[in-house]
């Protein structure tokens, strides 16, 4: 775990910055998947017979893939710079390192949730997250 830890209140306050970054990350990841699909289709056509593929379109889709990948990576980095950890770029799952009873735990939030309302230990995952407050 990194050096920064959060209380549940601090994690919820951090959502003011984390939420828009996560929204951007998830949207860019969705667009990236579509751009990658289209680029792969063009490459498959070229590998087959190359007929009818516009080289400008191929370059454009390749550039779009690079741009969107950069957006995803940039959003992840900004979230990590705030001290949080991105667990799933597709769903916007973000954990905030915390300490409970002297043990490292993770406060858990997913895009679409109003607040950081769950936590889990380092061995458990999303499925085993009990609600806050800590017992």
N, CA, C and O atoms as a MOPAC input file, in Angstrom:
PM7 MOZYME 1SCF
protein

 N      0.85000 1    -1.17500 1     0.00000 1
 C      0.00000 1     0.00000 1     0.00000 1
 C      0.89200 1     1.23200 1     0.00000 1
 O      2.00300 1     1.20000 1     0.52900 1
 N      0.41100 1     2.30600 1    -0.58700 1
 C      1.17600 1     3.54400 1    -0.65200 1
 C      1.24400 1     4.23100 1     0.69800 1
 O      0.77100 1     3.68900 1     1.69700 1
 N      1.82500 1     5.41000 1     0.73600 1
 C      2.00300 1     6.10400 1     1.99700 1
 C      0.74200 1     6.83100 1     2.45600 1
 O      0.59000 1     7.09700 1     3.64800 1
 N     -0.15300 1     7.15300 1     1.54900 1
 C     -1.36500 1     7.89200 1     1.88800 1
 C     -2.45600 1     6.94300 1     2.34000 1
 O     -2.73400 1     5.94300 1     1.67700 1
 N     -3.07300 1     7.25600 1     3.46900 1
 C     -4.26200 1     6.52000 1     3.89100 1
 C     -5.39000 1     7.52100 1     4.09500 1
 O     -5.15800 1     8.70700 1     4.32800 1
 N     -6.61000 1     7.01800 1     4.00300 1
 C     -7.81200 1     7.84200 1     4.08400 1
 C     -8.69300 1     7.37300 1     5.22300 1
 O     -8.74800 1     6.18100 1     5.52500 1
 N     -9.37700 1     8.30300 1     5.85000 1
 C    -10.51300 1     7.96200 1     6.69400 1
 C    -11.71200 1     7.88500 1     5.74800 1
 O    -11.63200 1     8.38400 1     4.62500 1
 N    -12.81100 1     7.27900 1     6.16900 1
 C    -13.98900 1     7.29100 1     5.30000 1
 C    -14.41000 1     8.71600 1     4.91200 1
 O    -14.84100 1     8.94700 1     3.78200 1
 N    -14.28700 1     9.65500 1     5.83100 1
 C    -14.66700 1    11.04100 1     5.53400 1
 C    -13.73500 1    11.66100 1     4.49100 1
 O    -14.18600 1    12.37600 1     3.59600 1
 N    -12.44600 1    11.38700 1     4.61100 1
 C    -11.47900 1    11.90200 1     3.63400 1
 C    -11.69000 1    11.27800 1     2.25800 1
 O    -11.56900 1    11.96100 1     1.24000 1
 N    -12.00300 1     9.98700 1     2.22400 1
 C    -12.26800 1     9.32000 1     0.94500 1
 C    -13.49200 1     9.93100 1     0.27400 1
 O    -13.48100 1    10.17800 1    -0.93200 1
 N    -14.54100 1    10.17400 1     1.04400 1
 C    -15.73300 1    10.79700 1     0.47100 1
 C    -15.44900 1    12.21400 1    -0.01400 1
 O    -15.97300 1    12.62800 1    -1.04800 1
 N    -14.63000 1    12.95900 1     0.71600 1
 C    -14.26200 1    14.30700 1     0.27000 1
 C    -13.43900 1    14.24400 1    -1.01900 1
 O    -13.56400 1    15.11500 1    -1.88000 1
 N    -12.60400 1    13.21800 1    -1.14900 1
 C    -11.77800 1    13.06900 1    -2.35200 1
 C    -12.59800 1    12.76800 1    -3.59700 1
 O    -12.12900 1    12.97300 1    -4.71700 1
 N    -13.83000 1    12.27900 1    -3.40600 1
 C    -14.68600 1    11.97900 1    -4.56400 1
 C    -14.95600 1    13.21500 1    -5.41600 1
 O    -15.26200 1    13.08600 1    -6.60200 1
 N    -14.85100 1    14.39600 1    -4.84200 1
 C    -15.04400 1    15.61400 1    -5.63400 1
 C    -14.05600 1    15.66500 1    -6.79300 1
 O    -14.38300 1    16.17500 1    -7.86500 1
 N    -12.85100 1    15.14000 1    -6.58400 1
 C    -11.85600 1    15.08000 1    -7.65400 1
 C    -11.84900 1    13.72300 1    -8.34900 1
 O    -11.66600 1    13.64800 1    -9.56400 1
 N    -12.04600 1    12.66300 1    -7.59100 1
 C    -11.95400 1    11.31000 1    -8.13800 1
 C    -13.12000 1    10.98900 1    -9.07600 1
 O    -12.92200 1    10.35500 1   -10.11200 1
 N    -14.33200 1    11.42100 1    -8.72000 1
 C    -15.50900 1    11.07000 1    -9.52500 1
 C    -15.39400 1    11.56000 1   -10.98300 1
 O    -15.59500 1    10.75600 1   -11.89300 1
 N    -15.07500 1    12.86200 1   -11.24600 1
 C    -14.97900 1    13.27700 1   -12.64800 1
 C    -13.83400 1    12.59700 1   -13.39600 1
 O    -13.95000 1    12.33200 1   -14.59200 1
 N    -12.74000 1    12.31500 1   -12.71100 1
 C    -11.63900 1    11.59000 1   -13.35100 1
 C    -12.07500 1    10.17100 1   -13.70100 1
 O    -11.73700 1     9.65900 1   -14.76900 1
 N    -12.81900 1     9.54200 1   -12.80700 1
 C    -13.30100 1     8.18100 1   -13.05000 1
 C    -14.31900 1     8.17100 1   -14.18300 1
 O    -14.30500 1     7.26800 1   -15.01900 1
 N    -15.19300 1     9.15700 1   -14.21900 1
 C    -16.15700 1     9.25400 1   -15.32200 1
 C    -15.43300 1     9.36000 1   -16.64800 1
 O    -15.79500 1     8.69300 1   -17.61700 1
 N    -14.40000 1    10.20600 1   -16.69400 1
 C    -13.62600 1    10.38000 1   -17.92300 1
 C    -12.89200 1     9.08800 1   -18.28900 1
 O    -12.83800 1     8.71400 1   -19.46100 1
 N    -12.32900 1     8.41000 1   -17.28800 1
 C    -11.60200 1     7.16100 1   -17.52200 1
 C    -12.51700 1     6.09300 1   -18.12100 1
 O    -12.15900 1     5.44600 1   -19.10500 1
 N    -13.69400 1     5.91000 1   -17.52800 1
 C    -14.62900 1     4.88300 1   -17.99100 1
 C    -15.13000 1     5.21000 1   -19.40100 1
 O    -15.21500 1     4.31900 1   -20.24700 1
 N    -15.45900 1     6.46600 1   -19.65800 1
 C    -15.92900 1     6.86200 1   -20.99400 1
 C    -14.83500 1     6.65600 1   -22.03600 1
 O    -15.10500 1     6.15300 1   -23.12700 1
 N    -13.60500 1     7.03900 1   -21.70900 1
 C    -12.49300 1     6.87200 1   -22.65200 1
 C    -12.21600 1     5.39600 1   -22.88800 1
 O    -11.88400 1     5.00400 1   -24.00600 1
 N    -12.34600 1     4.57500 1   -21.86400 1
 C    -12.12100 1     3.13200 1   -22.01500 1
 C    -13.16200 1     2.52000 1   -22.94400 1
 O    -12.83200 1     1.65600 1   -23.75600 1
 N    -14.40200 1     2.95300 1   -22.83600 1
 C    -15.45800 1     2.46600 1   -23.71800 1
 C    -15.18900 1     2.87500 1   -25.17200 1
 O    -15.31600 1     2.06200 1   -26.08700 1
 N    -14.82200 1     4.13100 1   -25.36700 1
 C    -14.47000 1     4.60700 1   -26.71200 1
 C    -13.24400 1     3.88700 1   -27.24900 1
 O    -13.17400 1     3.57300 1   -28.43800 1
 N    -12.27700 1     3.62500 1   -26.37700 1
 C    -11.06400 1     2.92300 1   -26.77900 1
 C    -11.39000 1     1.52700 1   -27.28800 1
 O    -10.84700 1     1.10100 1   -28.30700 1
 N    -12.25300 1     0.82200 1   -26.60400 1
 C    -12.63100 1    -0.53200 1   -27.03200 1
 C    -13.23700 1    -0.50200 1   -28.42700 1
 O    -12.93900 1    -1.36900 1   -29.24900 1
 N    -14.08000 1     0.48100 1   -28.70500 1
 C    -14.69100 1     0.59900 1   -30.03000 1
 C    -13.64600 1     0.96600 1   -31.09100 1
 O    -13.66000 1     0.41700 1   -32.19200 1
 N    -12.75700 1     1.87800 1   -30.76400 1
 C    -11.69900 1     2.26900 1   -31.71100 1
 C    -10.77200 1     1.08200 1   -31.98900 1
 O    -10.34700 1     0.88500 1   -33.12700 1
 N    -10.46200 1     0.30400 1   -30.97900 1
 C     -9.62200 1    -0.87800 1   -31.17500 1
 C    -10.32000 1    -1.90400 1   -32.06500 1
 O     -9.68600 1    -2.53100 1   -32.91400 1
 N    -11.61400 1    -2.07000 1   -31.86900 1
 C    -12.37600 1    -3.00900 1   -32.70400 1
 C    -12.33100 1    -2.58300 1   -34.16000 1
 O    -12.08100 1    -3.40400 1   -35.04300 1
 N    -12.57200 1    -1.29700 1   -34.41700 1
 C    -12.57300 1    -0.78100 1   -35.78700 1
 C    -11.17900 1    -0.88900 1   -36.41200 1
 O    -11.05000 1    -1.25500 1   -37.58000 1
 N    -10.15700 1    -0.57600 1   -35.65100 1
 C     -8.78900 1    -0.66400 1   -36.15800 1
 C     -8.43900 1    -2.11500 1   -36.49500 1
 O     -7.80400 1    -2.38300 1   -37.51500 1
 N     -8.85400 1    -3.05000 1   -35.63500 1
 C     -8.59700 1    -4.47100 1   -35.88200 1
 C     -9.31600 1    -4.95200 1   -37.13700 1
 O     -8.77700 1    -5.76700 1   -37.88500 1
 N    -10.52700 1    -4.45500 1   -37.37400 1
 C    -11.25600 1    -4.81300 1   -38.59600 1
 C    -10.49100 1    -4.36600 1   -39.83400 1
 O    -10.36300 1    -5.11100 1   -40.80600 1
 N     -9.98300 1    -3.13500 1   -39.78200 1
 C     -9.20900 1    -2.62900 1   -40.92400 1
 C     -7.94400 1    -3.44900 1   -41.14200 1
 O     -7.59400 1    -3.75900 1   -42.28000 1
 N     -7.26100 1    -3.79800 1   -40.06700 1
 C     -6.04800 1    -4.61200 1   -40.18400 1
 C     -6.36300 1    -5.99700 1   -40.72500 1
 O     -5.58100 1    -6.55100 1   -41.49800 1
 N     -7.50400 1    -6.56600 1   -40.32800 1
 C     -7.90500 1    -7.88400 1   -40.84200 1
 C     -8.19400 1    -7.81300 1   -42.32700 1
 O     -7.86200 1    -8.74000 1   -43.06600 1
 N     -8.80500 1    -6.73500 1   -42.77400 1
 C     -9.07600 1    -6.55700 1   -44.20300 1
 C     -7.76400 1    -6.47800 1   -44.98100 1
 O     -7.62000 1    -7.08600 1   -46.04100 1
 N     -6.82200 1    -5.73000 1   -44.44400 1
 C     -5.51700 1    -5.60500 1   -45.10400 1
 C     -4.82000 1    -6.95500 1   -45.15700 1
 O     -4.22200 1    -7.30400 1   -46.17500 1
 N     -4.89000 1    -7.71400 1   -44.07700 1
 C     -4.25400 1    -9.02200 1   -44.03600 1
 C     -4.90300 1    -9.98200 1   -45.02600 1
 O     -4.24500 1   -10.86800 1   -45.57100 1
 N     -6.20200 1    -9.79400 1   -45.25000 1
 C     -6.91300 1   -10.66200 1   -46.19100 1
 C     -6.51600 1   -10.37200 1   -47.62400 1
 O     -5.90600 1   -11.20600 1   -48.29300 1
 N     -6.86900 1    -9.17600 1   -48.09000 1
 C     -6.50400 1    -8.81900 1   -49.45900 1
 C     -6.17600 1    -7.33700 1   -49.60200 1
 O     -5.69200 1    -6.89500 1   -50.64400 1
 N     -6.44000 1    -6.58800 1   -48.55800 1
 C     -6.09300 1    -5.16800 1   -48.57400 1
 C     -6.99800 1    -4.30500 1   -49.42600 1
 O     -6.82700 1    -3.08700 1   -49.47000 1
 N     -7.94900 1    -4.90800 1   -50.09900 1
 C     -8.80100 1    -4.15400 1   -50.99400 1
 C     -9.74500 1    -3.20900 1   -50.28300 1
 O    -10.40900 1    -3.59100 1   -49.31900 1
 N     -9.80600 1    -1.99900 1   -50.74900 1
 C    -10.77200 1    -1.03700 1   -50.27000 1
 C    -10.44500 1    -0.36700 1   -48.95800 1
 O    -11.28400 1     0.35900 1   -48.42400 1
 N     -9.25800 1    -0.58000 1   -48.41500 1
 C     -8.90700 1     0.07000 1   -47.15300 1
 C     -8.18800 1     1.37600 1   -47.46100 1
 O     -7.16500 1     1.40300 1   -48.14500 1
 N     -8.74000 1     2.43000 1   -46.95000 1
 C     -8.16100 1     3.76200 1   -47.10400 1
 C     -7.04900 1     3.92200 1   -46.07300 1
 O     -7.29000 1     3.80500 1   -44.87100 1
 N     -5.83500 1     4.18800 1   -46.54100 1
 C     -4.70100 1     4.30100 1   -45.62500 1
 C     -4.90100 1     5.44500 1   -44.62900 1
 O     -4.42400 1     5.37000 1   -43.49700 1
 N     -5.60100 1     6.50000 1   -45.04300 1
 C     -5.87600 1     7.61100 1   -44.13400 1
 C     -6.79800 1     7.16100 1   -43.01000 1
 O     -6.62600 1     7.57100 1   -41.86200 1
 N     -7.78200 1     6.31500 1   -43.33800 1
 C     -8.68600 1     5.79900 1   -42.30300 1
 C     -7.93500 1     4.90900 1   -41.32600 1
 O     -8.17700 1     4.96100 1   -40.12000 1
 N     -7.02300 1     4.09400 1   -41.84400 1
 C     -6.22400 1     3.24000 1   -40.97900 1
 C     -5.37200 1     4.08900 1   -40.02700 1
 O     -5.29900 1     3.80900 1   -38.83000 1
 N     -4.74200 1     5.10900 1   -40.56400 1
 C     -3.92400 1     5.99900 1   -39.73600 1
 C     -4.78600 1     6.73200 1   -38.71800 1
 O     -4.37800 1     6.90700 1   -37.57000 1
 N     -5.96600 1     7.15700 1   -39.12700 1
 C     -6.87400 1     7.86600 1   -38.22700 1
 C     -7.32500 1     6.97600 1   -37.07200 1
 O     -7.32800 1     7.41400 1   -35.92200 1
 N     -7.70400 1     5.73300 1   -37.36500 1
 C     -8.13500 1     4.84200 1   -36.28600 1
 C     -6.96600 1     4.49600 1   -35.36900 1
 O     -7.14100 1     4.38100 1   -34.15600 1
 N     -5.78000 1     4.32900 1   -35.93700 1
 C     -4.60000 1     4.07300 1   -35.10900 1
 C     -4.31000 1     5.24000 1   -34.18500 1
 O     -3.97400 1     5.04400 1   -33.01700 1
 N     -4.43900 1     6.44600 1   -34.70000 1
 C     -4.24000 1     7.63400 1   -33.88100 1
 C     -5.29300 1     7.77100 1   -32.79100 1
 O     -4.99600 1     8.19300 1   -31.67300 1
 N     -6.51800 1     7.41000 1   -33.12800 1
 C     -7.60300 1     7.45500 1   -32.14400 1
 C     -7.35900 1     6.45700 1   -31.01700 1
 O     -7.59600 1     6.76200 1   -29.84800 1
 N     -6.88600 1     5.26700 1   -31.37100 1
 C     -6.55200 1     4.26900 1   -30.35000 1
 C     -5.47400 1     4.82500 1   -29.41600 1
 O     -5.59700 1     4.71200 1   -28.19700 1
 N     -4.43900 1     5.41400 1   -29.96900 1
 C     -3.36000 1     5.97400 1   -29.15200 1
 C     -3.86300 1     7.11300 1   -28.25900 1
 O     -3.51500 1     7.17800 1   -27.08100 1
 N     -4.67200 1     8.00000 1   -28.81400 1
 C     -5.18500 1     9.13500 1   -28.05400 1
 C     -6.05400 1     8.67300 1   -26.88100 1
 O     -5.90100 1     9.15300 1   -25.75800 1
 N     -6.95700 1     7.74500 1   -27.15400 1
 C     -7.85900 1     7.26200 1   -26.11000 1
 C     -7.12000 1     6.45100 1   -25.05600 1
 O     -7.44000 1     6.54000 1   -23.87000 1
 N     -6.14000 1     5.66300 1   -25.47200 1
 C     -5.32500 1     4.92300 1   -24.50400 1
 C     -4.60500 1     5.90800 1   -23.59000 1
 O     -4.49200 1     5.67800 1   -22.38600 1
 N     -4.12300 1     6.99600 1   -24.16100 1
 C     -3.47100 1     8.02800 1   -23.36100 1
 C     -4.42400 1     8.68100 1   -22.37600 1
 O     -4.03000 1     9.00500 1   -21.25600 1
 N     -5.67700 1     8.88000 1   -22.78100 1
 C     -6.67900 1     9.44400 1   -21.86800 1
 C     -6.94000 1     8.52100 1   -20.68700 1
 O     -7.02800 1     8.97000 1   -19.54400 1
 N     -7.06200 1     7.22700 1   -20.97100 1
 C     -7.30200 1     6.25400 1   -19.90000 1
 C     -6.11900 1     6.25100 1   -18.93700 1
 O     -6.29800 1     6.34500 1   -17.72300 1
 N     -4.91100 1     6.14200 1   -19.48400 1
 C     -3.70700 1     6.11000 1   -18.65000 1
 C     -3.57800 1     7.40500 1   -17.84700 1
 O     -3.22300 1     7.36900 1   -16.66900 1
 N     -3.86100 1     8.53700 1   -18.47100 1
 C     -3.76800 1     9.82100 1   -17.78200 1
 C     -4.74300 1     9.93000 1   -16.62700 1
 O     -4.38400 1    10.42700 1   -15.55900 1
 N     -5.97000 1     9.47400 1   -16.82400 1
 C     -6.97000 1     9.52000 1   -15.75100 1
 C     -6.56900 1     8.59600 1   -14.60400 1
 O     -6.69000 1     8.96400 1   -13.43600 1
 N     -6.09100 1     7.39600 1   -14.93800 1
 C     -5.63600 1     6.46200 1   -13.90100 1
 C     -4.50500 1     7.09900 1   -13.09700 1
 O     -4.49600 1     7.03000 1   -11.86800 1
 N     -3.55900 1     7.71400 1   -13.78800 1
 C     -2.42500 1     8.33800 1   -13.10300 1
 C     -2.87600 1     9.46500 1   -12.17800 1
 O     -2.37400 1     9.59100 1   -11.06100 1
 N     -3.81000 1    10.27600 1   -12.63600 1
 C     -4.30400 1    11.37500 1   -11.80100 1
 C     -5.01500 1    10.84900 1   -10.55400 1
 O     -4.87400 1    11.41800 1    -9.47100 1
 N     -5.77200 1     9.77400 1   -10.70500 1
 C     -6.44700 1     9.16600 1    -9.55600 1
 C     -5.40400 1     8.62200 1    -8.58200 1
 O     -5.51900 1     8.80800 1    -7.37100 1
 N     -4.39700 1     7.95500 1    -9.11400 1
 C     -3.33900 1     7.42600 1    -8.25900 1
 C     -2.55100 1     8.54400 1    -7.58400 1
 O     -2.13000 1     8.39700 1    -6.43700 1
 N     -2.34900 1     9.64900 1    -8.27700 1
 C     -1.64900 1    10.79800 1    -7.68900 1
 C     -2.40200 1    11.35300 1    -6.47700 1
 O     -1.79600 1    11.95200 1    -5.58900 1
 N     -3.71900 1    11.15500 1    -6.44100 1
 C     -4.52900 1    11.59600 1    -5.30700 1
 C     -4.45800 1    10.61100 1    -4.13700 1
 O     -4.95600 1    10.89700 1    -3.04900 1
 N     -3.83800 1     9.45700 1    -4.36600 1
 C     -3.67500 1     8.46200 1    -3.31000 1
 C     -4.60900 1     7.27400 1    -3.41300 1
 O     -4.50700 1     6.34100 1    -2.61700 1
 N     -5.52100 1     7.28700 1    -4.37900 1
 C     -6.46700 1     6.18800 1    -4.56200 1
 C     -5.88000 1     5.16800 1    -5.53800 1
 O     -4.86300 1     5.42100 1    -6.18300 1
 N     -6.53700 1     4.01200 1    -5.63600 1
 C     -6.05800 1     2.92900 1    -6.48800 1
 C     -7.19100 1     2.49700 1    -7.41400 1
 O     -8.26300 1     2.11600 1    -6.94400 1
 N     -6.96200 1     2.55200 1    -8.72000 1
 C     -7.96000 1     2.09500 1    -9.68800 1
 C     -7.88800 1     0.58000 1    -9.75800 1
 O     -6.83300 1     0.00400 1   -10.02400 1
 N     -9.03200 1    -0.05800 1    -9.51400 1
 C     -9.10600 1    -1.52100 1    -9.55000 1
 C     -9.73000 1    -2.03900 1   -10.84400 1
 O     -9.42600 1    -3.15400 1   -11.26800 1
 N    -10.60100 1    -1.24600 1   -11.47900 1
 C    -11.25000 1    -1.68700 1   -12.71800 1
 C    -11.57500 1    -0.45900 1   -13.56300 1
 O    -12.42200 1     0.35400 1   -13.19200 1
 N    -10.88900 1    -0.33200 1   -14.70700 1
 C    -11.11300 1     0.84100 1   -15.56600 1
 C    -12.43800 1     0.75600 1   -16.31300 1
 O    -12.97200 1     1.78200 1   -16.73500 1
 N    -12.97200 1    -0.43700 1   -16.48200 1
 C    -14.23400 1    -0.58600 1   -17.21100 1
 C    -15.43600 1    -0.16000 1   -16.38200 1
 O    -16.36800 1     0.45000 1   -16.90600 1
 N    -15.42300 1    -0.47700 1   -15.09200 1
 C    -16.56500 1    -0.15400 1   -14.24100 1
 C    -16.32400 1     1.05200 1   -13.34700 1
 O    -17.25400 1     1.54500 1   -12.70900 1
 N    -15.08600 1     1.53100 1   -13.29500 1
 C    -14.77500 1     2.66500 1   -12.43400 1
 C    -14.69200 1     2.28000 1   -10.97900 1
 O    -15.17800 1     3.00900 1   -10.11400 1
 N    -14.08300 1     1.14000 1   -10.69500 1
 C    -13.90700 1     0.67700 1    -9.32200 1
 C    -12.61200 1     1.26800 1    -8.77200 1
 O    -11.53600 1     1.08500 1    -9.34200 1
 N    -12.73700 1     1.97900 1    -7.65800 1
 C    -11.60200 1     2.68300 1    -7.05100 1
 C    -11.55600 1     2.36100 1    -5.56000 1
 O    -12.57900 1     2.38200 1    -4.87600 1
 N    -10.34900 1     2.06200 1    -5.06800 1
 C    -10.14300 1     1.81400 1    -3.64600 1
 C     -9.29700 1     2.92400 1    -3.04300 1
 O     -8.44400 1     3.51700 1    -3.70300 1
 N     -9.56100 1     3.18600 1    -1.76300 1
 C     -8.82000 1     4.17900 1    -1.00300 1
 C     -8.13600 1     3.46000 1     0.15800 1
 O     -8.82600 1     2.91500 1     1.02100 1
 N     -6.81200 1     3.44000 1     0.20800 1
 C     -6.12400 1     2.78500 1     1.32300 1
 C     -6.53100 1     3.40400 1     2.66300 1
 O     -6.67900 1     4.62000 1     2.78400 1
 N     -6.70800 1     2.54100 1     3.65900 1
 C     -7.12700 1     2.98900 1     4.98500 1
 C     -6.53700 1     2.05200 1     6.02900 1
 O     -5.91500 1     1.04300 1     5.69500 1
 N     -6.73700 1     2.39500 1     7.28600 1
 C     -6.29300 1     1.55400 1     8.39100 1
 C     -7.48800 1     1.32000 1     9.30800 1
 O     -8.19500 1     2.25400 1     9.68700 1
 N     -7.69600 1     0.05800 1     9.65200 1
 C     -8.77400 1    -0.32900 1    10.57000 1
 C     -8.17400 1    -1.24600 1    11.62500 1
 O     -7.65300 1    -2.31300 1    11.30200 1
 N     -8.24500 1    -0.83400 1    12.87800 1
 C     -7.71300 1    -1.63400 1    13.98500 1
 C     -6.25100 1    -2.01500 1    13.74800 1
 O     -5.83300 1    -3.13400 1    14.04600 1
 N     -5.48300 1    -1.07100 1    13.21000 1
 C     -4.06500 1    -1.29900 1    12.98100 1
 C     -3.72800 1    -2.10600 1    11.74700 1
 O     -2.55100 1    -2.36400 1    11.49100 1
 N     -4.72100 1    -2.51500 1    10.97300 1
 C     -4.51000 1    -3.31300 1     9.75600 1
 C     -4.84100 1    -2.48900 1     8.53200 1
 O     -5.75300 1    -1.66300 1     8.54500 1
 N     -4.08300 1    -2.72700 1     7.47300 1
 C     -4.36400 1    -2.06500 1     6.20800 1
 C     -5.62600 1    -2.65500 1     5.59200 1
 O     -5.77400 1    -3.87400 1     5.50500 1
 N     -6.53000 1    -1.78300 1     5.16500 1
 C     -7.75400 1    -2.17900 1     4.48700 1
 C     -7.96500 1    -1.22400 1     3.31700 1
 O     -7.19400 1    -0.28400 1     3.12200 1
 N     -8.99900 1    -1.47000 1     2.55700 1
 C     -9.32900 1    -0.60700 1     1.42000 1
 C    -10.77400 1    -0.13800 1     1.53200 1
 O    -11.68800 1    -0.94600 1     1.70000 1
 N    -10.96900 1     1.15700 1     1.43700 1
 C    -12.30700 1     1.72200 1     1.33000 1
 C    -12.68200 1     1.62400 1    -0.13900 1
 O    -11.87700 1     1.96400 1    -1.00500 1
 N    -13.87600 1     1.17000 1    -0.42800 1
 C    -14.24300 1     0.77400 1    -1.78300 1
 C    -15.37400 1     1.63600 1    -2.33200 1
 O    -16.38700 1     1.85800 1    -1.66800 1
 N    -15.17900 1     2.12000 1    -3.56600 1
 C    -16.19200 1     2.93000 1    -4.24000 1
 C    -16.21700 1     2.55500 1    -5.71300 1
 O    -15.18200 1     2.25700 1    -6.30900 1
 N    -17.40300 1     2.57400 1    -6.28500 1
 C    -17.55400 1     2.31400 1    -7.71600 1
 C    -18.40000 1     3.41600 1    -8.32500 1
 O    -19.36700 1     3.87900 1    -7.72000 1
 N    -18.02900 1     3.82900 1    -9.52500 1
 C    -18.76500 1     4.85400 1   -10.24700 1
 C    -20.24700 1     4.51200 1   -10.25000 1
 O    -20.63500 1     3.38300 1   -10.54800 1
 N    -21.06500 1     5.49700 1    -9.91700 1
 C    -22.50400 1     5.29600 1    -9.81000 1
 C    -22.97500 1     5.26400 1    -8.36400 1
 O    -24.15200 1     5.48800 1    -8.08500 1
 N    -22.05700 1     4.98600 1    -7.44700 1
 C    -22.40500 1     5.02100 1    -6.02700 1
 C    -22.28300 1     6.46100 1    -5.52600 1
 O    -21.40200 1     7.20500 1    -5.95700 1
 N    -23.16600 1     6.83700 1    -4.62300 1
 C    -23.19200 1     8.21500 1    -4.11800 1
 C    -21.99900 1     8.55600 1    -3.24800 1
 O    -21.53500 1     9.69600 1    -3.22900 1
 N    -21.50300 1     7.55300 1    -2.52400 1
 C    -20.40700 1     7.81700 1    -1.59700 1
 C    -19.57400 1     6.56000 1    -1.41000 1
 O    -19.94900 1     5.47300 1    -1.85000 1
 N    -18.44300 1     6.73000 1    -0.75300 1
 C    -17.62100 1     5.59100 1    -0.35800 1
 C    -18.34600 1     4.96700 1     0.83100 1
 O    -18.31700 1     5.50100 1     1.93900 1
 N    -18.98100 1     3.85300 1     0.59200 1
 C    -19.82900 1     3.26600 1     1.61600 1
 C    -19.44600 1     1.85400 1     2.01000 1
 O    -20.16600 1     1.21600 1     2.77800 1
 N    -18.31800 1     1.34400 1     1.49700 1
 C    -17.91600 1    -0.03300 1     1.75900 1
 C    -16.42300 1    -0.10600 1     2.00600 1
 O    -15.68200 1     0.83200 1     1.70900 1
 N    -15.99000 1    -1.23400 1     2.55400 1
 C    -14.56700 1    -1.47600 1     2.76300 1
 C    -14.31500 1    -2.97100 1     2.64500 1
 O    -15.25000 1    -3.76900 1     2.69900 1
 N    -13.04900 1    -3.35000 1     2.48400 1
 C    -12.65800 1    -4.76100 1     2.52800 1
 C    -11.18100 1    -4.85400 1     2.87200 1
 O    -10.42900 1    -3.89600 1     2.69800 1
 N    -10.77000 1    -6.02800 1     3.36500 1
 C     -9.35600 1    -6.19900 1     3.66700 1
 C     -8.59800 1    -6.44100 1     2.36700 1
 O     -9.19800 1    -6.53400 1     1.29600 1
 N     -7.28400 1    -6.54100 1     2.47000 1
 C     -6.46500 1    -6.63900 1     1.26800 1
 C     -6.66200 1    -7.96200 1     0.52900 1
 O     -6.42600 1    -8.03300 1    -0.67700 1
 N     -7.08900 1    -9.00100 1     1.23100 1
 C     -7.27000 1   -10.30800 1     0.60500 1
 C     -8.64000 1   -10.44900 1    -0.05100 1
 O     -8.79600 1   -11.18900 1    -1.02200 1
 N     -9.61200 1    -9.75100 1     0.47200 1
 C    -10.97100 1    -9.82700 1    -0.07500 1
 C    -11.09600 1    -8.86900 1    -1.24800 1
 O    -10.29500 1    -7.94700 1    -1.40700 1
 N    -12.07100 1    -9.09400 1    -2.03000 1
 C    -12.31100 1    -8.20800 1    -3.14900 1
 C    -13.65700 1    -7.53300 1    -3.05300 1
 O    -14.27800 1    -7.47700 1    -1.99200 1
 N    -14.08800 1    -7.02600 1    -4.18100 1
 C    -15.33400 1    -6.28700 1    -4.28900 1
 C    -16.51600 1    -7.08600 1    -3.74100 1
 O    -17.37200 1    -6.53100 1    -3.05200 1
 N    -16.56900 1    -8.38200 1    -4.04200 1
 C    -17.72500 1    -9.20000 1    -3.65700 1
 C    -17.86200 1    -9.34300 1    -2.14200 1
 O    -18.96700 1    -9.55000 1    -1.64000 1
 N    -16.75100 1    -9.23400 1    -1.41000 1
 C    -16.80600 1    -9.43200 1     0.02900 1
 C    -16.76500 1    -8.15000 1     0.82800 1
 O    -16.31900 1    -8.15800 1     1.97500 1
 N    -17.21200 1    -7.06400 1     0.26500 1
 C    -17.08300 1    -5.76800 1     0.94400 1
 C    -18.25700 1    -5.49600 1     1.88100 1
 O    -19.40100 1    -5.40500 1     1.43600 1
 N    -17.97400 1    -5.36700 1     3.17700 1
 C    -19.03300 1    -4.98600 1     4.11100 1
 C    -19.26800 1    -3.46800 1     4.07800 1
 O    -18.38700 1    -2.70600 1     3.68100 1
 N    -20.44300 1    -3.04700 1     4.49100 1
 C    -20.72100 1    -1.59400 1     4.48700 1
 C    -19.99200 1    -0.88000 1     5.61300 1
 O    -19.66900 1    -1.47000 1     6.64400 1
 N    -19.74700 1     0.38400 1     5.39300 1
 C    -19.24100 1     1.26000 1     6.45700 1
 C    -20.43700 1     1.63400 1     7.32500 1
 O    -21.56200 1     1.55100 1     6.83300 1
 N    -20.27400 1     2.03100 1     8.55600 1
 C    -18.98800 1     2.27300 1     9.20500 1
 C    -18.33000 1     0.97100 1     9.60500 1
 O    -18.95400 1    -0.09000 1     9.63100 1
 N    -17.01500 1     1.08800 1     9.92400 1
 C    -16.30400 1    -0.08000 1    10.45300 1
 C    -17.04100 1    -0.54500 1    11.70100 1
 O    -17.57900 1     0.27900 1    12.44000 1
 N    -17.07500 1    -1.85000 1    11.94600 1
 C    -17.73400 1    -2.33700 1    13.16500 1
 C    -16.86000 1    -2.16900 1    14.36700 1
 O    -17.25800 1    -2.52700 1    15.47500 1

